[in-house]
Amino acid sequence: MSRFTRISVALKMKETGMVPVFYHRDTEVCKAILKSCYDGGARVFEFTNRGDYAHEVFAELNRYAEKELPEMILGVGSVVDPGTTSLYLQLGAAFIVSPVLHPEMAKVCNRRKVLWSPGCGSLTEISYAEELGAEVVKIFPGTQVGGPEFVKAVKGPFPWTSIMPTGGVEPTEDNLSSWFKAGVHCVGIGSKLFVKKADGSFDYEGVTHTVKKVLDTISNLRK
């Protein structure tokens, strides 16, 4: 079961403001990326459920985090059904993120008091997700759904809604500023966060630097 309560997860998402989103089939690469993000200040991390045996990679990654990176809150994204939700909860996932809104997934997470963040693309879906107990809703793909202007529009009639956009979020001050001025709870950032070397391998020091820069930018934007 999760080492973190769903309320503590939601609060940490808000506190740090950014959730790295990553998948790789090589467990050692995942460990190195996770540590790089941790060293940069990230405390919430979304491992995406992609590829065969992804759950086995996550199981090893979560054991590693528990032992070596105790403050890291590790969850799983790209989950689309209740069966897969249960599988990852059994492996200790601290939160579940989905690109879709599936009410049966909410029931599975709520039984274990684990944070569930469904993908929403309209005010009606957001309202329904909150009725089902979603503390933080995901908008995906963020830019295509409407970008920061969509968030701003939602926050008018729904000022209590906590939104995490993923897709279209970039690790630049201009882009981050537009999202946070619109009122997001936090942002999810994928491939653009994970810089690579000329030979195509990951630049782990570069990842740490980029994560720290993004978190510092968010902190400054909130002042």
C-alpha positions, -999 to 999 in steps of 0.1 A, spaced: 0 0 0 10 36 -5 34 52 21 16 85 15 -20 97 21 -39 112 -8 -41 145 10 -3 146 15 1 138 -22 -22 166 -33 -4 191 -9 30 181 -21 19 185 -58 8 220 -49 40 228 -28 65 218 -55 43 227 -85 57 202 -109 55 165 -116 80 149 -138 64 123 -162 87 95 -174 89 60 -187 118 38 -198 119 0 -200 153 -1 -184 149 -1 -146 184 13 -141 177 42 -164 145 49 -144 164 48 -111 190 73 -124 163 96 -137 143 94 -105 174 102 -85 183 131 -108 148 146 -103 151 140 -66 184 158 -64 168 187 -83 141 190 -57 112 171 -72 92 151 -46 64 138 -68 71 117 -98 48 100 -124 60 68 -139 39 62 -171 24 27 -177 37 21 -212 52 -10 -227 52 -47 -217 62 -55 -181 59 -18 -171 45 -29 -138 76 -49 -131 98 -19 -137 76 2 -114 78 -24 -86 116 -23 -86 116 15 -89 93 19 -60 114 -4 -38 144 17 -47 126 49 -39 114 36 -5 150 27 4 171 55 -12 147 84 -18 123 83 11 106 116 4 98 108 -32 61 102 -39 59 78 -68 27 73 -87 16 59 -121 1 75 -151 -14 64 -184 -37 40 -165 -71 35 -182 -89 7 -164 -97 -5 -129 -78 -37 -132 -45 -20 -140 -53 5 -112 -55 -24 -87 -23 -39 -100 -3 -7 -94 -19 0 -60 -8 -35 -50 27 -24 -59 25 7 -37 16 34 -61 10 66 -42 -13 81 -69 -30 71 -102 -32 94 -132 -53 86 -162 -58 103 -196 -95 95 -193 -123 96 -168 -133 61 -158 -156 60 -127 -147 25 -118 -111 36 -113 -123 61 -88 -139 34 -67 -107 13 -67 -86 43 -55 -112 56 -30 -113 22 -13 -76 25 -6 -77 63 0 -53 68 -29 -53 100 -50 -68 95 -84 -63 122 -111 -85 116 -142 -81 132 -176 -108 158 -183 -115 180 -213 -146 199 -203 -162 216 -173 -188 188 -171 -161 161 -169 -143 181 -143 -174 184 -122 -182 147 -125 -146 138 -116 -149 159 -84 -182 142 -76 -163 109 -78 -137 122 -53 -109 136 -75 -88 160 -55 -67 170 -85 -80 167 -121 -57 164 -151 -64 182 -184 -49 164 -213 -36 171 -238 -32 205 -221 -26 227 -252 -52 210 -273 -79 212 -246 -74 249 -245 -42 257 -227 -40 283 -199 -71 301 -212 -91 270 -206 -78 268 -170 -86 304 -165 -121 299 -178 -127 269 -156 -115 287 -125 -141 313 -129 -172 292 -120 -151 265 -103 -125 284 -81 -121 253 -59 -109 231 -87 -73 219 -86 -59 214 -122 -28 197 -134 -21 201 -171 1 176 -190 10 180 -226 21 214 -239 38 224 -207 74 235 -213 103 241 -189 105 278 -198 96 308 -177 72 322 -203 53 289 -207 52 282 -169 41 318 -162 11 314 -185 -1 282 -167 5 294 -132 -11 328 -138 -41 309 -151 -43 292 -117 -30 256 -121 -24 235 -90 7 220 -106 20 210 -140 32 177 -155 62 178 -177 75 149 -198 102 146 -225 113 182 -225 125 178 -189 148 149 -196 177 164 -215 201 141 -235 237 141 -245 249 142 -281 250 104 -282 214 101 -272 219 89 -237 204 108 -208 223 137 -193 215 130 -156 233 161 -143 214 181 -169 181 167 -158 189 177 -122 198 212 -134 166 215 -155 144 202 -126 159 227 -102 155 255 -126 118 247 -132 111 244 -95 129 277 -88 110 294 -116 76 282 -102 86 293 -67 94 328 -80 62 330 -101 42 323 -69 58 351 -49 
